[in-house]
Amino acid sequence: GYGGAGHEGGTLSDSILVLNLNPKFKKAALIAVPRDTWVELPIRSDLKESHKINAAFAIGSDHAKYPLVEPRYQGDSGGGEMAKYAAEQVIGMPIDYFVSVSFDGFKEAIDILEGIEVDVPVTFDDYFYPIKGRENDTCGKNASEIAQLHGQFKDTELHHQFECRYEHIHFEKGETLMDGETALKFTRSRASAQHGGDFARSERQHALLLGIKNKLLSKYSVDKIDDIFSQFAKMVRTDLDLPTIKNLIQILGEPETYSIKFVRVSDENVLVSTKSLDGQFILIPKQGEGIWSPVHTFVREAIQNQN
């Protein structure tokens, strides 16, 4: 998922999820990868450079700034291919296909489904949900006052000085019917005191995806895949086409027969937070930058131990 037009850093990945499917044992695993994970990306055919993983899709999509990437990362699917490469480093498994969707596409998809029922895991408030188009609002402050605030405050504390850029959102625990706009706010929220940060957000994304799955299964049958594809294809960027999807359905079988497990790669298990040389907040493996084998083991065992 990415912001899209009208959002600051519009092609940076806002959320990254990998779906692993095991047709033999009818098991599915959703692997959440934090967007601050620090990985090497091939910005040229002869050069790799470390970035947050959320930059992979953006770099692969920006052919003007990165004209010397390998052929694999050129063309309309360049962003998705770069994101696949980056996520493969973290989880230790090859990734066959990608689907990317902008915020507007996400909202439209939910609205086409006529809303979805989501089991909200925790009651929470977020008083600093960003308002689109007001990211740089001065909130009535002059240039001198803004410069002083930037020198005095950092990160979250600085946000509190520009409250006009944000709105208050609230969700109650339990089943909630969400339209596209509400679902986007639910999954994007990061600044809640009760349920904030990437770990909580990935839990909410899991709840939302289960709601989407349930709605799709109730609204569409597998024999209506042509209708589903025609409605949703224009909202996403993907390297999947209709014949491939039909072939996958034949291999994978009925989706309702699969058990689903959610796996979070985070600083609660195999990653640790630190700062990059230029001062960015980043997440790296606990064993050290670029040492991914323990992370691979964690992901593999989490999938294999699925009940």
TAURQUI-V306006 format. One record per backbone hydrogen bond with DSSP energy under -1.0 kcal/mol. NH is the residue of the N-H (numbers start at 1). CO is the residue of the C=O. If there is no record, write none. Layout:
# TAURQUI-V306006
nh->NH co->CO
nh->NH co->CO
This chain:
# TAURQUI-V306006
nh->2 co->101
nh->4 co->10
nh->7 co->4
nh->12 co->9
nh->13 co->54
nh->14 co->1
nh->15 co->1
nh->18 co->31
nh->20 co->29
nh->22 co->27
nh->27 co->22
nh->28 co->259
nh->29 co->20
nh->30 co->261
nh->31 co->18
nh->32 co->263
nh->33 co->16
nh->37 co->34
nh->38 co->283
nh->39 co->51
nh->41 co->49
nh->43 co->41
nh->44 co->47
nh->45 co->68
nh->47 co->44
nh->49 co->41
nh->51 co->39
nh->53 co->37
nh->54 co->35
nh->55 co->52
nh->56 co->53
nh->59 co->55
nh->60 co->56
nh->62 co->58
nh->63 co->61
nh->66 co->62
nh->73 co->70
nh->74 co->71
nh->78 co->75
nh->81 co->77
nh->82 co->78
nh->83 co->79
nh->84 co->80
nh->85 co->81
nh->86 co->82
nh->87 co->83
nh->88 co->84
nh->89 co->85
nh->90 co->86
nh->91 co->87
nh->92 co->88
nh->100 co->237
nh->103 co->2
nh->106 co->102
nh->107 co->103
nh->108 co->104
nh->109 co->105
nh->110 co->106
nh->111 co->107
nh->112 co->108
nh->113 co->109
nh->114 co->111
nh->115 co->110
nh->116 co->178
nh->118 co->176
nh->120 co->118
nh->120 co->174
nh->124 co->171
nh->126 co->169
nh->129 co->167
nh->131 co->165
nh->134 co->131
nh->137 co->134
nh->141 co->138
nh->146 co->142
nh->147 co->143
nh->148 co->144
nh->149 co->145
nh->150 co->146
nh->151 co->147
nh->152 co->148
nh->153 co->149
nh->157 co->154
nh->159 co->155
nh->160 co->156
nh->161 co->158
nh->162 co->159
nh->165 co->162
nh->166 co->163
nh->167 co->129
nh->169 co->126
nh->171 co->124
nh->174 co->120
nh->176 co->118
nh->178 co->116
nh->183 co->179
nh->184 co->180
nh->185 co->181
nh->186 co->182
nh->187 co->183
nh->188 co->184
nh->189 co->185
nh->197 co->190
nh->201 co->197
nh->202 co->198
nh->203 co->199
nh->204 co->200
nh->205 co->201
nh->206 co->202
nh->207 co->203
nh->208 co->204
nh->209 co->205
nh->210 co->206
nh->211 co->207
nh->212 co->208
nh->213 co->209
nh->214 co->210
nh->215 co->211
nh->216 co->212
nh->217 co->213
nh->218 co->214
nh->219 co->215
nh->220 co->216
nh->224 co->221
nh->225 co->222
nh->228 co->224
nh->229 co->225
nh->230 co->226
nh->231 co->227
nh->232 co->228
nh->233 co->229
nh->235 co->232
nh->237 co->100
nh->239 co->98
nh->245 co->241
nh->246 co->242
nh->247 co->243
nh->248 co->244
nh->249 co->245
nh->250 co->246
nh->251 co->247
nh->252 co->248
nh->253 co->249
nh->257 co->254
nh->258 co->255
nh->259 co->26
nh->261 co->28
nh->263 co->30
nh->265 co->32
nh->269 co->266
nh->271 co->266
nh->272 co->284
nh->274 co->282
nh->276 co->280
nh->279 co->276
nh->282 co->274
nh->283 co->36
nh->284 co->272
nh->286 co->270
nh->288 co->285
nh->291 co->288
nh->292 co->290
nh->296 co->292
nh->297 co->293
nh->298 co->294
nh->299 co->295
nh->300 co->296
nh->301 co->297
nh->302 co->298
nh->303 co->299
nh->304 co->300
nh->305 co->301
nh->306 co->303
